[in-house]
Amino acid sequence: MAEPRVIVSPPDKTGGRRIQIDDQTLGTAHSLHDLSVFLDRVGVEGWDEVDVAESLVIEWHGGGPEVWSARP
């Protein structure tokens, strides 16, 4: 099975980041843990926060895995 294309949008005003896999929007994550839970729910099992932060299949827009608050 091919790796999914995961897109993490820039933080909104609450610090949440919209999560998309391929063309499907999964919801809004507020942490690496949230993102790993979303991935687990769609079958990308066994990823923890470190896996998510280091993954090459995740496209981070508006900041990398360390950015979870809106920029002024």
ABEGO torsion letter per residue (X at the ends): XBBBBBBBBBBBAAGBBBBBBEABBAEBBABAAAAAAAAAAAGBBGBBAAAAAABAABBBBGEBAABABBBX
